[in-house]
Amino acid sequence: MIIRQKEKGGPGTESLDEEKAEYRFTKTEEQRLSQMGICKDQDGKWKLSDGREVLPKAIALEILHRIHEKTHWGTQTIVDQFGIKYMCIGIHNLAKQIVAGCTTCLQVNKASFRKQPLGGRPLAQRPFANIQVDFTELPKVGRVKYLLVIIDHLTHYVEAFPTTRATTQAVVKVLLENIIPRYGAPETIDSDRGPHFVSKILNETMESLGIKWEHHTPWHPQSSGRVERMNGEIKKQLTKLMIETKLSWTKCLPLALLNVRTQPRTDIGLSPFEMLYGMPYDVEKPLTHPSVRDQDINQYITALMTYREEMWKKGLIVQ
């Protein structure tokens, strides 16, 4: 991944203090901003009613470049990330130019179409209550050859664990040592009918934990579409990182997962990270996020819980 040495933090941490481009608009742009009802503040900065700053194209372009260099997200996603704090006239065209000119993305990306998921799955009311699991195969690195991918149906937050073999033992180990201690026991888990997911040992273990395991029917391959799409997205991120860093996929996996988790979803505009933790991956909070400055800790926790519940409702609607 190409990351300037001076830059720290994740996507969205870009600061105007670092910008070298001049804050200047053309007369036509200023007229258009005025027609849109946007006004200047006391410092001469164009601001939206929600507090976001309007940026000239030169400054916006630099920020978009940095977001894309760190993440290799697509056009709409980097526009959504930019829009958390800023606004710019013609932002979509700027983002499209950046993505179209990225040689790494051109090497890796392929046109894909998302299938409509089938209904019938129970709706999750909390993160990691309902999860989908799958093994995907990758080039062998040492003894490691597989990746066990686990995605939460509510938030789309993903976990992925390298394994030497695609076995029932590997599945049970990851669930008992990582998922359950971290998120609590799931209510339901769904998967395909691979031999590692239909064994007697797995069924008995899940039954003892009170977890319902559902298998997709062979004639409904769309049922596992969510985790299979995630497999593809992780592989894309890994390939881009491997091209740029010359490291193995096992070394690139943490950064690949970070990019996937912090990428705003196209259906609701929120990232899995934000839906799970209550704030975007950003050193600056969104303007609607509760502040602890003028509240005691109990009030802050209450406000944070309310904020997260509102996001979970959005995830519930689009499951």
Number of C-alpha atoms within 10 A of each C-alpha: 20 13 12 10 6 6 12 10 11 16 25 23 17 22 9 14 6 12 14 10 14 11 15 14 15 9 9 9 14 15 12 13 20 13 10 10 9 16 17 14 12 7 6 9 14 22 18 18 10 9 12 16 18 22 22 21 20 17 18 23 19 16 23 23 17 19 23 20 19 20 24 26 20 17 20 17 21 27 23 19 22 21 16 17 19 18 20 21 15 11 21 14 11 19 23 15 12 18 21 12 11 14 10 17 18 12 12 14 14 9 4 7 7 9 11 10 15 12 9 7 14 12 17 21 15 19 20 28 20 24 23 26 23 24 26 18 16 14 11 13 13 8 10 15 17 21 22 21 20 26 23 24 27 27 26 26 23 24 17 21 16 22 18 14 17 21 17 18 13 16 19 18 11 16 17 14 10 14 17 13 10 11 12 14 18 23 17 20 21 19 21 21 15 14 10 20 24 16 14 11 14 17 15 12 13 20 12 9 11 13 18 14 20 16 16 14 13 10 7 12 13 16 24 20 17 19 24 20 15 19 22 12 17 20 19 19 26 25 22 24 25 18 14 12 13 13 12 16 20 20 14 19 21 13 16 23 19 17 21 23 22 23 26 24 17 11 9 12 15 23 24 25 22 20 27 21 12 20 22 24 21 16 13 14 14 13 12 9 15 21 14 14 8 9 12 10 11 10 14 16 14 11 17 19 15 14 17 17 16 14 19 20 14 17 24 16 10 11 15
